Amino acid sequence: MGNVCQRLWNRKRTRSHPTQVLPISYTREYIYKLILSTIPVAHAVRTVENLKRFCGITDPEELEREANRFELEIVNASKREGRTGILILPSAKETLAPLQVGTPKEGKQIWAICTSATRAYANAALENVGITQPEAFVTAGDVTRGKPDPEPYLIGAKLCGVDPSRCLVVEDAPNGIRSGKAAGAKVLAVLTSHNREAVQAAEPDWIVPDLTSVSFAVKDGTVELTIEESP
């Protein structure tokens, strides 16, 4: 997002001061501070909404284009210079395995992914870490209001064929936690991207360090959950 914001910042400054050229060091410092100030509130929010809020883009077509460009660049950058690509968080694959092979009740789904990422990014990430996309799959383009609005999880629950109050949301970001709570679901928070204070402020039902503290089992189409709660 930094490159996109920098381009827009320079464009605005040039229009206001046609003869003024900003030093590269100044613009880099500005973008660095901008990124540091936006990360805490931007995480789990759709890129189109972050671009609109922090970069001043309002044209819907440009928003969509730049969001896709930004997220695809993340995917590409994760594989440059010998990197292995987007990484999976501790125990995520093992924890999700029973959900992927479990047999749901008729007309229902056992689990869903509700992400603020674009479909292109989400597909690339899942493929890279070896997780099969679930039938219930909600991405940025499937909603009109992203997290912290409850819409993503309300759609996810509907696709699973269950009431949101019967769902467990697993989240790492305060915006996502608030989305799940607003949808009426129980929320399990993992401390993989934010500190405990930020996570607690969003009021999840449980907090664990990561998914090594969680296990799922599927019996007769019903998911059983075991949590080793963090103190």
Contacts in CASP RR format, 6 or more apart in sequence:
PFRMAT RR
TARGET T0000
AUTHOR 0000-0000-0000
METHOD contacts of the structure
MODEL  1
MGNVCQRLWNRKRTRSHPTQVLPISYTREYIYKLILSTIPVAHAVRTVEN
LKRFCGITDPEELEREANRFELEIVNASKREGRTGILILPSAKETLAPLQ
VGTPKEGKQIWAICTSATRAYANAALENVGITQPEAFVTAGDVTRGKPDP
EPYLIGAKLCGVDPSRCLVVEDAPNGIRSGKAAGAKVLAVLTSHNREAVQ
AAEPDWIVPDLTSVSFAVKDGTVELTIEESP
1 35 0 8 1.000
1 38 0 8 1.000
1 42 0 8 1.000
1 47 0 8 1.000
1 50 0 8 1.000
1 51 0 8 1.000
1 54 0 8 1.000
1 55 0 8 1.000
1 70 0 8 1.000
2 31 0 8 1.000
2 34 0 8 1.000
2 35 0 8 1.000
4 51 0 8 1.000
4 55 0 8 1.000
4 57 0 8 1.000
4 66 0 8 1.000
4 69 0 8 1.000
4 70 0 8 1.000
5 31 0 8 1.000
5 34 0 8 1.000
5 54 0 8 1.000
5 55 0 8 1.000
6 27 0 8 1.000
6 30 0 8 1.000
6 31 0 8 1.000
8 55 0 8 1.000
8 56 0 8 1.000
8 57 0 8 1.000
9 27 0 8 1.000
9 30 0 8 1.000
9 31 0 8 1.000
10 22 0 8 1.000
10 27 0 8 1.000
13 20 0 8 1.000
13 22 0 8 1.000
14 20 0 8 1.000
34 54 0 8 1.000
38 50 0 8 1.000
38 54 0 8 1.000
40 194 0 8 1.000
40 198 0 8 1.000
41 175 0 8 1.000
42 50 0 8 1.000
42 54 0 8 1.000
43 173 0 8 1.000
43 174 0 8 1.000
43 175 0 8 1.000
43 193 0 8 1.000
43 194 0 8 1.000
44 116 0 8 1.000
44 147 0 8 1.000
44 148 0 8 1.000
44 171 0 8 1.000
44 172 0 8 1.000
44 173 0 8 1.000
44 174 0 8 1.000
44 175 0 8 1.000
44 176 0 8 1.000
44 179 0 8 1.000
45 116 0 8 1.000
45 146 0 8 1.000
45 147 0 8 1.000
45 148 0 8 1.000
45 175 0 8 1.000
46 67 0 8 1.000
46 116 0 8 1.000
46 140 0 8 1.000
46 141 0 8 1.000
46 143 0 8 1.000
46 146 0 8 1.000
46 147 0 8 1.000
47 66 0 8 1.000
47 67 0 8 1.000
47 70 0 8 1.000
47 71 0 8 1.000
47 116 0 8 1.000
47 117 0 8 1.000
47 118 0 8 1.000
47 140 0 8 1.000
48 63 0 8 1.000
48 64 0 8 1.000
48 67 0 8 1.000
48 140 0 8 1.000
49 146 0 8 1.000
51 57 0 8 1.000
51 63 0 8 1.000
51 66 0 8 1.000
51 67 0 8 1.000
51 70 0 8 1.000
52 58 0 8 1.000
52 63 0 8 1.000
55 66 0 8 1.000
57 63 0 8 1.000
57 66 0 8 1.000
67 118 0 8 1.000
67 140 0 8 1.000
68 118 0 8 1.000
68 120 0 8 1.000
71 117 0 8 1.000
71 118 0 8 1.000
71 120 0 8 1.000
71 121 0 8 1.000
72 120 0 8 1.000
72 121 0 8 1.000
72 124 0 8 1.000
74 86 0 8 1.000
74 121 0 8 1.000
75 85 0 8 1.000
75 86 0 8 1.000
75 120 0 8 1.000
75 121 0 8 1.000
75 124 0 8 1.000
75 125 0 8 1.000
77 83 0 8 1.000
78 84 0 8 1.000
78 85 0 8 1.000
78 86 0 8 1.000
78 128 0 8 1.000
79 85 0 8 1.000
85 128 0 8 1.000
86 124 0 8 1.000
86 125 0 8 1.000
86 128 0 8 1.000
86 129 0 8 1.000
87 129 0 8 1.000
88 129 0 8 1.000
88 130 0 8 1.000
88 131 0 8 1.000
89 190 0 8 1.000
89 192 0 8 1.000
89 210 0 8 1.000
89 211 0 8 1.000
90 192 0 8 1.000
90 210 0 8 1.000
90 211 0 8 1.000
90 212 0 8 1.000
91 210 0 8 1.000
91 211 0 8 1.000
91 212 0 8 1.000
91 214 0 8 1.000
92 129 0 8 1.000
92 131 0 8 1.000
92 211 0 8 1.000
93 129 0 8 1.000
93 130 0 8 1.000
93 131 0 8 1.000
94 211 0 8 1.000
95 211 0 8 1.000
95 212 0 8 1.000
95 214 0 8 1.000
95 215 0 8 1.000
95 216 0 8 1.000
96 111 0 8 1.000
96 131 0 8 1.000
96 216 0 8 1.000
98 215 0 8 1.000
98 216 0 8 1.000
98 217 0 8 1.000
98 218 0 8 1.000
99 110 0 8 1.000
99 111 0 8 1.000
99 134 0 8 1.000
99 216 0 8 1.000
99 218 0 8 1.000
99 223 0 8 1.000
100 111 0 8 1.000
100 131 0 8 1.000
100 132 0 8 1.000
100 134 0 8 1.000
101 218 0 8 1.000
102 110 0 8 1.000
102 218 0 8 1.000
102 221 0 8 1.000
103 218 0 8 1.000
103 221 0 8 1.000
104 110 0 8 1.000
104 221 0 8 1.000
105 220 0 8 1.000
105 221 0 8 1.000
105 222 0 8 1.000
107 161 0 8 1.000
108 160 0 8 1.000
108 161 0 8 1.000
108 162 0 8 1.000
108 221 0 8 1.000
109 134 0 8 1.000
109 135 0 8 1.000
109 136 0 8 1.000
109 159 0 8 1.000
109 160 0 8 1.000
109 161 0 8 1.000
110 134 0 8 1.000
110 160 0 8 1.000
110 218 0 8 1.000
110 221 0 8 1.000
110 223 0 8 1.000
111 134 0 8 1.000
111 136 0 8 1.000
111 160 0 8 1.000
111 223 0 8 1.000
112 134 0 8 1.000
112 136 0 8 1.000
112 137 0 8 1.000
112 138 0 8 1.000
112 156 0 8 1.000
112 157 0 8 1.000
112 159 0 8 1.000
112 160 0 8 1.000
113 122 0 8 1.000
113 126 0 8 1.000
113 133 0 8 1.000
113 134 0 8 1.000
113 136 0 8 1.000
113 137 0 8 1.000
113 138 0 8 1.000
114 138 0 8 1.000
114 152 0 8 1.000
114 153 0 8 1.000
114 155 0 8 1.000
114 156 0 8 1.000
114 169 0 8 1.000
115 122 0 8 1.000
115 138 0 8 1.000
115 139 0 8 1.000
115 140 0 8 1.000
115 152 0 8 1.000
116 140 0 8 1.000
116 146 0 8 1.000
116 147 0 8 1.000
116 152 0 8 1.000
117 125 0 8 1.000
117 139 0 8 1.000
117 140 0 8 1.000
118 139 0 8 1.000
118 140 0 8 1.000
118 141 0 8 1.000
119 139 0 8 1.000
119 140 0 8 1.000
119 141 0 8 1.000
122 133 0 8 1.000
122 137 0 8 1.000
122 139 0 8 1.000
123 133 0 8 1.000
126 132 0 8 1.000
126 133 0 8 1.000
135 159 0 8 1.000
136 156 0 8 1.000
136 159 0 8 1.000
136 160 0 8 1.000
137 159 0 8 1.000
138 152 0 8 1.000
138 155 0 8 1.000
138 156 0 8 1.000
138 159 0 8 1.000
140 146 0 8 1.000
142 152 0 8 1.000
142 155 0 8 1.000
143 149 0 8 1.000
143 151 0 8 1.000
143 152 0 8 1.000
143 155 0 8 1.000
144 151 0 8 1.000
145 151 0 8 1.000
146 152 0 8 1.000
146 179 0 8 1.000
147 173 0 8 1.000
147 175 0 8 1.000
147 176 0 8 1.000
147 178 0 8 1.000
147 179 0 8 1.000
148 174 0 8 1.000
148 175 0 8 1.000
148 176 0 8 1.000
148 178 0 8 1.000
148 179 0 8 1.000
148 182 0 8 1.000
149 179 0 8 1.000
149 182 0 8 1.000
150 164 0 8 1.000
150 179 0 8 1.000
150 180 0 8 1.000
150 182 0 8 1.000
150 183 0 8 1.000
150 184 0 8 1.000
151 179 0 8 1.000
152 179 0 8 1.000
153 164 0 8 1.000
153 167 0 8 1.000
153 169 0 8 1.000
153 179 0 8 1.000
153 180 0 8 1.000
153 183 0 8 1.000
153 184 0 8 1.000
153 185 0 8 1.000
154 164 0 8 1.000
154 183 0 8 1.000
157 163 0 8 1.000
157 164 0 8 1.000
157 166 0 8 1.000
157 167 0 8 1.000
157 183 0 8 1.000
157 185 0 8 1.000
160 167 0 8 1.000
164 180 0 8 1.000
164 183 0 8 1.000
164 184 0 8 1.000
164 185 0 8 1.000
165 184 0 8 1.000
165 185 0 8 1.000
167 183 0 8 1.000
167 184 0 8 1.000
167 185 0 8 1.000
167 186 0 8 1.000
168 185 0 8 1.000
168 186 0 8 1.000
168 187 0 8 1.000
168 188 0 8 1.000
168 223 0 8 1.000
168 225 0 8 1.000
169 176 0 8 1.000
169 177 0 8 1.000
169 179 0 8 1.000
169 180 0 8 1.000
169 183 0 8 1.000
169 185 0 8 1.000
169 186 0 8 1.000
169 187 0 8 1.000
169 188 0 8 1.000
170 187 0 8 1.000
170 188 0 8 1.000
170 189 0 8 1.000
170 190 0 8 1.000
170 211 0 8 1.000
170 214 0 8 1.000
171 177 0 8 1.000
171 179 0 8 1.000
171 180 0 8 1.000
171 187 0 8 1.000
171 188 0 8 1.000
171 189 0 8 1.000
171 190 0 8 1.000
171 204 0 8 1.000
172 189 0 8 1.000
172 190 0 8 1.000
172 191 0 8 1.000
172 192 0 8 1.000
172 193 0 8 1.000
172 194 0 8 1.000
173 193 0 8 1.000
173 194 0 8 1.000
174 194 0 8 1.000
174 198 0 8 1.000
174 199 0 8 1.000
174 201 0 8 1.000
174 202 0 8 1.000
175 202 0 8 1.000
176 202 0 8 1.000
177 187 0 8 1.000
177 189 0 8 1.000
177 199 0 8 1.000
177 202 0 8 1.000
177 203 0 8 1.000
177 204 0 8 1.000
178 202 0 8 1.000
180 187 0 8 1.000
181 187 0 8 1.000
181 202 0 8 1.000
181 203 0 8 1.000
181 204 0 8 1.000
186 205 0 8 1.000
186 206 0 8 1.000
187 204 0 8 1.000
187 205 0 8 1.000
187 206 0 8 1.000
188 204 0 8 1.000
188 205 0 8 1.000
188 206 0 8 1.000
188 207 0 8 1.000
188 208 0 8 1.000
188 214 0 8 1.000
188 227 0 8 1.000
189 199 0 8 1.000
189 202 0 8 1.000
189 204 0 8 1.000
189 206 0 8 1.000
189 207 0 8 1.000
189 208 0 8 1.000
190 207 0 8 1.000
190 208 0 8 1.000
190 209 0 8 1.000
190 210 0 8 1.000
190 211 0 8 1.000
191 199 0 8 1.000
191 207 0 8 1.000
191 208 0 8 1.000
191 209 0 8 1.000
191 210 0 8 1.000
191 230 0 8 1.000
192 209 0 8 1.000
192 210 0 8 1.000
196 207 0 8 1.000
199 207 0 8 1.000
200 207 0 8 1.000
206 227 0 8 1.000
206 229 0 8 1.000
207 229 0 8 1.000
207 230 0 8 1.000
208 214 0 8 1.000
208 227 0 8 1.000
208 228 0 8 1.000
208 229 0 8 1.000
208 230 0 8 1.000
209 230 0 8 1.000
213 227 0 8 1.000
213 228 0 8 1.000
213 229 0 8 1.000
213 230 0 8 1.000
214 225 0 8 1.000
214 226 0 8 1.000
214 227 0 8 1.000
214 228 0 8 1.000
215 225 0 8 1.000
215 226 0 8 1.000
216 223 0 8 1.000
216 224 0 8 1.000
216 225 0 8 1.000
216 226 0 8 1.000
217 223 0 8 1.000
217 224 0 8 1.000
217 226 0 8 1.000
218 224 0 8 1.000
END
